[in-house]
Amino acid sequence: MKKWITHPKTEGRTSRQAHCDLPEGTYERELGKEGFFGPASHMYHTHMPTGWVDFEGPLQPRAFDTTKLEDHGNSPWQAAELMHNAHCRFRCWHSDGRMDHLVRNGDGDELLFIHSGAGDLYCDYGHMSFRDGDYIMLPRGTMWRIQSDHPVEMLLIEATNSSYMLPEKGLVGPHAIFDPAMLDTPEINDAFRAQQGEDEWKVVIKRRQQLSTMTYPFNPLDAVGWKGDLMPVKINWRDIRPLMSHRYHLPPSAHTTFVAHRFVVCTFVPRPFEMSEDALKVPFFHNNDDYDEVLFYHAGNFFSRDNIHPGMITLHPCGFTHGPHPKAMKNAFKPKADATEEVAVMLDTRDALEVTGDAEKVEFEEYVNSWKG
């Protein structure tokens, strides 16, 4: 049971409604707890909170360009690991599209996000096709492989020693954002039966970051049926219907897609801009003082960012004040278009992420300077 120390108060010139009707000539900054769910304060500044002229030290914002990764392979265990902590591992896999073996993650549930490519996934539960923009959640211990005639690029987000769940949707009910009935599941169909046989197959298992290999004289994906409520599921960003307010800029937490222990995965998809003239049209400046924030830019025009293209990743560490880039602030209340055009995957982790050497090889080191006014 939490009992926050709260004493709501107003001091000086403020807005009565957060993210709307800012005092003339000011910039709003939110200081919040629990990733937008806890108590918060709103500061009204005369200068942009990100208007530094120099920034030194490990807290600075960072960006990485996954399109420059050179590692390719036929196994997810060859994927470049970019960031990790005790509860999450964030990897980028440039697959050649064909796996000649099966894999199994013994460390946690695996979430795949297909950045580019299309093909077929075979697992214990059957067969499912996939395309760009799909999320595929594979429960811990699931045997699987992909098959495609072309390269496939994807994110792999491991919920280490944890499980993926759906977020609580509160007042809007369980069918908002996406109805659970939209989740696709594998089928034991002709394609699945056709790949069964007596040929030798290897299964490479990851457990505690170590690999073990089991060899079978047959294909172990030989199920004839299954029942229960534990299974892989698939949802595409095109099937997400985002929460919107025509008079208020909703926080990122409104776009939560999956939750696991000590981190969440959110999806930003195209939506109309807020219509009220006094409502912010861009993300508000904020101190996300309980979470590291990672954004993977999948497609479109990233209206609140500068020097960013699809395939890039940004990291805004816990404690770093951030929000829209200076160029985006020119359209804070009068957007250039009627709707956003971006698709992005956000990972918010309660524990600090360690950046790996593979990520540093493709770092865009000028990102911190792109915030200068």
Buried (B, 14 or more C-beta within 10 A) or exposed (E): EEEEEEEEEEEEEBBEEBBBBBEEEBBBBBBBBBBBEEEBBBBBEEEBBBEBEEBEEEEBBBBBBBEEBEEBBBBBBEBBBBBBBEBBBBBBBBBEBBBEBBBBBEBBBBBBBBBBBBBBBBBBBBBBBBEBBBBBBBBBBBBBBBBBEEBBBBBBBBBBBBBBEBBEBEEEEEEEBBEEEBBBEBEBEEBBBEBBEEEEBEBBBBEEEEEEEEEBEEBBBBBEEEEEEEBBBBBBBEBBBBEBEEEBBBBBBBBBBBBBBBBBBBBBBBBEBBEBEEBBBBBBBBBBBBBBBBBBBBBBBBBBBEBBEBBBBBBBBBEBBBBBBBBBBEBBBEBEEEEBEBBBBBBBBBBBBEBBEBBEBBBBEEBBEBBEE
